[in-house]
């Protein structure tokens, strides 16, 4: 049985500034991106040499391919969503991504081929490289049992799941908190700050947790009447795994989240609203017309792909 190395380590991220100097700033990050890919390649060569790994699976790591071992690239983003005035850049970036993807033995796409899947055009390019395979969604909640431990607080009317980079994470928390305080609803807010543990009670009906573990997060996602969260793809896969709908607030300036929010809103799956336009009561009322979606992890396809590569 070959040794399988699963890699998900800090790499390089291209940030998309919101101002008119975006093109220059993106160009300025290219040396950092190239250095990151080179460092990943060096790291992987050492890992293979030290461990004897024969199959390497990595997520969005463009330098984790190796000529002597089987390698798999996992991504849902074969198309990059650029702002409207840089739409021409989407085709260019797609070509660059495809060139890297072809260096791998296989590319696994955590989505479904049918009807545009969950990620829409992000995971469904016009031309799909021949080594790409749709493997169904991947969720941390897949196969996880129901929570049976003590509850730190009762099931709330609203569960707010915060995530993403600062300062937008804190800006969203402040805005949502202000509106919940002005409402009659109870709420649990999961702050996405694992470095801090102590919960805070506000006005007796709002519980703020700097961090919640997966089992409690899953419980409140299942039980709360309303869910408010960002439209990051991992969060969307978690919601689909549980069959829950949510009020989506894309992170401003993150074109992928803005695209996903608009796409799922158009399909009547999740209600999505910009951060500046969010109004709690209005969002809750409008969200009632949306259905959510249930998608299950395709364990058979994933097992088959792994078996074929490791055989």
C-alpha distance (Angstrom), angle and dihedral (degrees) to the residues before:
residue distance angle dihedral
X1 . . .
X2 3.82 . .
X3 3.76 122.2 .
X4 3.77 110.8 -107.5
X5 3.81 119.2 -152.0
X6 3.81 115.2 -158.5
X7 3.79 109.6 -161.2
X8 3.76 126.7 -163.1
X9 3.77 107.8 146.3
X10 3.80 132.5 145.1
X11 3.77 108.7 -72.6
X12 3.76 138.4 156.6
X13 3.76 124.3 -49.5
X14 3.78 126.1 -168.5
X15 3.81 109.5 -141.1
X16 3.78 119.7 -153.6
X17 3.81 110.0 -141.9
X18 3.79 116.4 -149.7
X19 3.78 98.8 -136.3
X20 3.80 132.3 87.1
X21 3.82 92.3 -97.0
X22 3.78 89.8 69.1
X23 3.81 96.6 115.0
X24 3.78 93.6 53.5
X25 3.80 92.4 44.7
X26 3.80 92.0 50.1
X27 3.79 90.4 48.7
X28 3.77 89.3 49.4
X29 3.81 90.4 58.4
X30 3.80 94.3 55.7
X31 3.84 95.1 89.5
X32 3.82 88.0 52.1
X33 3.81 90.5 50.2
X34 3.80 92.7 49.1
X35 3.81 91.3 47.8
X36 3.79 90.1 50.1
X37 3.82 92.6 52.2
X38 3.80 90.8 48.3
X39 3.82 91.2 49.8
X40 3.80 91.3 49.6
X41 3.80 89.4 51.9
X42 3.82 91.9 50.5
X43 3.81 91.3 46.7
X44 3.80 92.0 50.5
X45 3.81 94.1 48.9
X46 3.80 89.2 53.4
X47 3.82 91.9 46.2
X48 3.81 92.5 51.9
X49 3.79 91.3 46.2
X50 3.83 93.7 48.7
X51 3.82 99.4 41.0
X52 3.79 105.9 26.4
X53 3.81 91.2 -126.7
X54 3.80 113.0 179.1
X55 3.81 99.0 -176.2
X56 3.80 124.6 42.5
X57 3.82 123.4 -172.1
X58 3.81 117.9 -172.1
X59 3.79 135.9 171.9
X60 3.80 117.6 -128.4
X61 3.80 92.6 -28.0
X62 3.79 107.6 139.4
X63 3.81 94.4 -169.5
X64 3.83 98.8 51.1
X65 3.79 99.4 97.8
X66 3.79 122.8 107.6
X67 3.82 128.9 -166.6
X68 3.81 93.4 -140.6
X69 3.83 101.2 47.8
X70 3.79 138.5 43.9
X71 3.79 112.4 -93.9
X72 3.80 133.5 -168.3
X73 3.79 127.4 -161.5
X74 3.83 116.6 -156.2
X75 3.79 118.9 -158.7
X76 3.79 140.6 137.4
X77 3.78 91.6 -162.0
X78 3.79 112.9 80.4
X79 3.80 88.8 142.0
X80 3.80 121.4 52.8
X81 3.80 116.1 -144.1
X82 3.78 107.8 -136.7
X83 3.83 123.1 -174.9
X84 3.81 115.3 -88.5
X85 3.79 96.4 -98.7
X86 3.82 89.2 52.7
X87 3.79 96.1 44.5
X88 3.79 90.3 126.1
X89 3.80 87.3 65.1
X90 3.81 92.2 65.6
X91 3.81 92.2 69.7
X92 3.79 92.1 46.2
X93 3.80 94.0 48.2
X94 3.82 90.1 45.7
X95 3.80 90.2 55.7
X96 3.80 91.0 49.5
X97 3.82 91.7 49.2
X98 3.80 91.2 49.6
X99 3.81 90.8 51.3
X100 3.81 90.0 56.2
X101 3.82 93.7 41.6
X102 3.82 90.7 56.7
X103 3.82 89.8 59.9
X104 3.81 88.2 68.9
X105 3.79 126.4 76.2
X106 3.79 89.9 -127.6
X107 3.80 140.0 2.2
X108 3.79 114.8 -148.4
X109 3.79 116.2 -154.8
X110 3.84 114.6 -157.6
X111 3.79 94.6 -142.4
X112 3.80 141.8 70.2
X113 3.78 125.4 -92.4
X114 3.81 95.2 -140.6
X115 3.82 122.3 95.5
X116 3.79 94.7 -9.7
X117 3.79 91.9 -58.1
X118 3.79 118.9 -129.2
X119 3.81 98.6 -52.3
X120 3.80 97.2 47.6
X121 3.79 115.4 -161.2
X122 3.81 91.6 -3.6
X123 3.79 90.1 74.7
X124 3.80 97.9 25.0
X125 3.81 109.4 65.0
X126 3.77 120.9 -179.4
X127 3.80 89.6 -110.8
X128 3.80 115.6 34.4
X129 3.81 114.6 -156.1
X130 3.79 111.2 -116.2
X131 3.81 94.1 -118.3
X132 3.83 93.9 58.7
X133 3.81 123.1 109.5
X134 3.81 130.0 -177.9
X135 3.82 108.4 -131.9
X136 3.82 102.2 177.8
X137 3.79 125.6 -109.5
X138 3.80 123.2 -39.9
X139 3.80 116.2 -144.3
X140 3.81 132.6 171.4
X141 3.81 86.5 -136.4
X142 3.80 96.2 58.1
X143 3.79 108.3 119.2
X144 3.80 93.2 0.1
X145 3.79 114.8 138.4
X146 3.79 125.0 -126.3
X147 3.79 117.2 -81.1
X148 3.80 112.1 -101.0
X149 3.81 103.8 169.3
X150 3.80 130.1 100.1
X151 3.79 116.5 -64.3
X152 3.81 118.5 -125.4
X153 3.81 88.7 -149.0
X154 3.84 139.0 -3.6
X155 3.79 122.1 -81.7
X156 3.83 106.1 -78.4
X157 3.78 131.8 -141.2
X158 3.81 89.3 -122.4
X159 3.80 131.1 32.2
X160 3.80 114.4 -164.3
X161 3.80 116.7 -163.5
X162 3.80 111.3 -165.2
X163 3.80 122.9 -163.3
X164 3.76 142.9 145.7
X165 3.79 137.5 63.9
X166 3.77 129.3 -35.7
X167 2.95 140.1 -74.2
X168 3.81 90.4 28.1
X169 3.80 93.9 53.9
X170 3.82 92.0 57.6
X171 3.81 92.6 41.2
X172 3.80 90.3 55.7
X173 3.80 92.2 46.3
X174 3.80 91.8 51.7
X175 3.80 93.4 47.2
X176 3.80 95.4 47.0
X177 3.82 92.3 44.3
X178 3.80 91.6 53.1
X179 3.80 92.5 52.1
X180 3.81 94.6 44.9
X181 3.82 90.0 50.8
X182 3.81 88.0 56.0
X183 3.82 91.4 50.9
X184 3.82 132.6 69.1
X185 3.82 93.5 -120.8
X186 3.78 129.8 114.9
X187 3.78 117.1 -131.9
X188 3.79 145.2 -173.5
X189 3.79 114.5 -152.8
X190 3.81 118.5 -163.6
X191 3.77 105.0 -158.8
X192 3.79 103.9 -162.0
X193 3.81 93.4 -129.6
X194 3.83 106.6 125.2
X195 3.79 91.9 174.8
X196 3.82 89.8 71.2
X197 3.81 125.3 55.2
X198 3.82 111.4 176.4
X199 3.84 115.1 103.2
X200 3.79 122.0 -140.2
X201 3.80 126.0 -143.7
X202 3.80 116.6 -147.0
X203 3.81 119.6 -165.7
X204 3.81 92.0 -23.5
X205 3.81 95.2 -80.8
X206 3.82 103.2 62.8
X207 3.80 119.4 70.6
X208 3.79 117.3 -169.4
X209 3.79 117.2 -162.2
X210 3.80 116.9 -171.2
X211 3.80 85.3 -152.0
X212 3.81 138.2 2.0
X213 3.80 124.4 -163.4
X214 3.81 119.6 -121.4
X215 3.80 96.4 -98.8
X216 3.82 94.4 54.3
X217 3.80 91.8 41.0
X218 3.79 89.3 53.9
X219 3.82 91.3 48.1
X220 3.81 94.9 52.7
X221 3.81 91.6 43.2
X222 3.80 88.6 54.5
X223 3.80 97.2 43.9
X224 3.81 108.5 34.3
X225 3.79 116.1 97.0
X226 3.80 93.5 -137.9
X227 3.81 131.1 28.3
X228 3.80 125.9 -161.0
X229 3.81 119.2 -170.2
X230 3.79 147.5 133.7
X231 3.80 119.9 -83.7
X232 3.80 97.4 -117.8
X233 3.80 112.4 147.1
X234 3.82 96.3 -118.5
X235 3.82 89.4 54.4
X236 3.80 91.2 47.9
X237 3.82 90.8 51.9
X238 3.82 89.9 50.2
X239 3.80 90.8 51.4
X240 3.81 91.5 48.1
X241 3.81 91.1 49.5
X242 3.82 89.5 54.8
X243 3.81 95.0 39.2
X244 3.81 92.9 -124.1
X245 3.78 129.7 141.4
X246 3.79 123.9 -143.1
X247 3.76 145.5 -172.1
X248 3.80 103.2 -107.1
X249 3.81 123.1 -150.4
X250 3.83 108.4 -176.6
X251 3.79 116.9 -144.7
X252 3.83 105.8 -101.5
X253 3.78 112.5 -105.9
X254 3.82 94.9 15.0
X255 3.78 100.5 115.7
X256 3.81 94.4 -168.2
X257 3.82 92.2 57.7
X258 3.79 91.5 43.5
X259 3.81 90.2 52.1
X260 3.81 93.6 47.1
X261 3.80 91.7 48.4
X262 3.81 92.6 50.3
X263 3.81 93.3 43.6
X264 3.81 95.2 51.0
X265 3.80 91.5 43.1
X266 3.82 89.8 54.1
X267 3.82 88.9 51.8
X268 3.84 90.0 51.0
X269 3.81 90.5 -121.0
X270 3.82 101.0 116.3
X271 3.78 131.1 8.3
X272 3.81 109.6 -122.9
X273 3.80 129.4 -168.2
X274 3.79 134.4 172.0
X275 3.78 118.3 -104.7
X276 3.81 92.4 -114.5
X277 3.82 92.5 50.6
X278 3.81 97.9 44.9
X279 3.81 114.0 127.1
X280 3.80 113.1 172.8
X281 3.80 101.5 -144.3
X282 3.79 94.0 41.3
X283 3.82 91.9 48.2
X284 3.80 92.3 50.2
X285 3.80 91.8 50.7
X286 3.81 94.6 46.1
X287 3.80 92.3 45.5
X288 3.80 90.1 64.1
X289 3.82 89.1 77.4
X290 3.82 92.7 59.6
X291 3.79 123.8 88.7
X292 3.79 109.5 -157.5
X293 3.79 118.6 -143.2
X294 3.80 136.1 -109.4
X295 3.81 118.0 -141.8
X296 3.78 124.8 167.3
X297 3.77 127.0 -149.3
X298 3.80 110.9 -101.0
X299 3.80 98.6 -132.7
X300 3.81 93.6 167.5
X301 3.81 93.6 58.2
X302 3.79 92.2 45.3
X303 3.81 92.2 49.1
X304 3.79 91.4 47.6
X305 3.79 93.3 51.4
X306 3.80 91.2 49.0
X307 3.80 92.0 47.1
X308 3.81 93.1 50.7
X309 3.81 92.3 50.4
X310 3.79 96.1 43.7
X311 3.80 95.9 42.1
